[in-house]
Amino acid sequence: MSSILSNVLPAPEDPVLSVIFACRDDPCPVKLNLIAGAYRTEEGKPLVLEVVRRAEQQLANDLSCDKGYLPIDGLADFNKLSAKLILGDDSHAMEDNRVVTIQCLSGTGSLRVGAEFLAKHHEQRVVFVPNPTWGNHPFIFTLAGLCVEYFRYYDPQTRGLDFEGMLEDLGAAPSGAIVVLQSCAHNPTGIDPTLEQWEKIRQIVRSKGLLPFFDNAYQRLVSIMKSNMPLFNLNFHGFATGNLDSDAQSVCMFVADGGECLIAQSFAKNMGLYGERIGALTIVCTSKDVARKVHSQVLLVVRPMYLSPPIHGASIVTAILKNSDMYKDWTIELKGMADRIISMRQQLYEAIQARGTPGDWSHIIKQIGMFSFTGLNEKQVRWLAKEYHIYMTYDGRISIASLSSKTVPQLADAIHAAVTRIA
Ligand SMILES: Cc1ncc(COP(=O)(O)O)c(C=O)c1O
C-alpha cells in the first residue's frame, strides 16, 4: 500500500532521550535511574503529597465542582494565587493591575506560550540562555521562531558561576534581547547567583534594555533547603511577610524596579504535581493599559494551541494555596522532601570521601536543588551506564532527589571506579 507518511525521516538522535531509552530498556534489576529531576522516597517510589491527596478528596466531595471547560487563560483563582506566590502578597505591580497571569501546561507550557507570544510581538528575535541550561530551553525558543544564543554561566575550572563572563556576555547582547534566567536551583549546575550578583545582573539587564524571562521551576523547594530554621519558626506565608521564600527574591528585584519581565512557574516539583502539567505564565507590564493589550494577545496564542488548560491540577493548587492550614501542611511536606535531598547530598559526599576518590567533591554539598553537576565527563558517564547500570545525562548531571541511603554506596563505588579508571 502506498504511504504518504513513508517519507518521514527519523528524528535525529537526542542525547537525553537516548539515555532515557537506554535506561528503560536495561533489564538489570539494580539499575539506577538518575536522569530525571523527579523526587523519589527512600524506597525509590514517587511521592504524592498528603496535602495533595486531601485537596483531591475535598474536590471529589464537592459536588459543585464540574468538569466544564476553563476559560482560555485558566482558573482565575489559580492565576491570582500563583502570581502572589511569586510576587508576594503586597506586590505593587499586582495592585496596579499591570500583571497578566495565565494558567499553562506546567513550566514547559508556560515557557512555550511566553516564547510564542514574544515571537509574535517582540521585534528582537534573539534569546540568550545560560551555558549550560535545561536541555529543553533551546528547543522551546527555537521552535517558537526565536534565535537562541548563549551567555557564559558555568566555569568548569572553579565548578562555580562564571559571573564576570555572564556580565560580559549580557553587556554585549543586542538591545531588547530576551534573557532566560533561572530564578533558583539552576538546572543543570545547581549554582545560583548570590543576591548581590542578582542585583548586578538586574542593573546590566535594565541598562541594556534586555527583556528578562524567568524560569521558576523550583520555587520554595530551595528556600526551604537553605533555611535551617526549625519548622515552628518558619513564616508560612512566604517572603512578603518573612524571609522564607528567598527563591522569589531574584524575580522580585526585577519587578520592584517597575520594568517588564516574564515568569514561567511550575508546580511539578514543589507540589509533586509532575503529571498534572500545572503551571503559570506571568507577564509583568509597565502599565494597566499595556497589561490589558498583552492579555488579549496571549489569549490568541493559547486558543489555537489547546483552547483551554486542564482543570484538575489547577483546582488542587488553588485549594492548597488559598487555605492557610493546607498551605502550612504543604510547607511541612516540602521541608521533608528538601531535608531528604540535603541528606542524600551529604551522604554521597561522605561516601566519595570515604573511598578516597581523587579530586575535590565539595561541589556536591555546595550545589543546591534537585541535581548535582558531578563533573564526570561523557566517557565516564557512558562507562557507568555500561559497567554499573547507572544512568545520568551525558553532561554528568545526577538527580540527587532520586537517590536513597541504599543506592548512595552503589553510586559512590561507581564514581570512584570511573574516576580512577577512565580519563
Ligand atoms: C529549569 C527547568 N525549567 C522548566 C522545567 C519544566 O518542568 P515542567 O514542565 O515539568 O513544569 C524543568 C524541568 O525539569 C526545569 O528543570
PDBQT file of the ligand as one rigid body, heavy atoms in Angstrom, charges set to zero:
ROOT
HETATM    1  C1  LIG A 501      14.816  24.651  34.590  1.00  0.00    +0.000 C 
HETATM    2  C2  LIG A 501      13.549  23.942  34.256  1.00  0.00    +0.000 A 
HETATM    3  N1  LIG A 501      12.557  24.622  33.677  1.00  0.00    +0.000 NA
HETATM    4  C3  LIG A 501      11.407  24.044  33.368  1.00  0.00    +0.000 A 
HETATM    5  C4  LIG A 501      11.182  22.717  33.617  1.00  0.00    +0.000 A 
HETATM    6  C5  LIG A 501       9.862  22.170  33.199  1.00  0.00    +0.000 C 
HETATM    7  O1  LIG A 501       9.197  21.411  34.092  1.00  0.00    +0.000 OA
HETATM    8  P1  LIG A 501       7.665  21.110  33.948  1.00  0.00    +0.000 P 
HETATM    9  O2  LIG A 501       7.263  21.360  32.536  1.00  0.00    +0.000 OA
HETATM   10  O3  LIG A 501       7.530  19.687  34.331  1.00  0.00    +0.000 OA
HETATM   11  O4  LIG A 501       6.991  22.031  34.883  1.00  0.00    +0.000 OA
HETATM   12  C6  LIG A 501      12.194  21.949  34.213  1.00  0.00    +0.000 A 
HETATM   13  C7  LIG A 501      12.022  20.514  34.480  1.00  0.00    +0.000 C 
HETATM   14  O5  LIG A 501      12.904  19.782  34.778  1.00  0.00    +0.000 OA
HETATM   15  C8  LIG A 501      13.402  22.596  34.554  1.00  0.00    +0.000 A 
HETATM   16  O6  LIG A 501      14.401  21.943  35.151  1.00  0.00    +0.000 OA
ENDROOT
TORSDOF 0
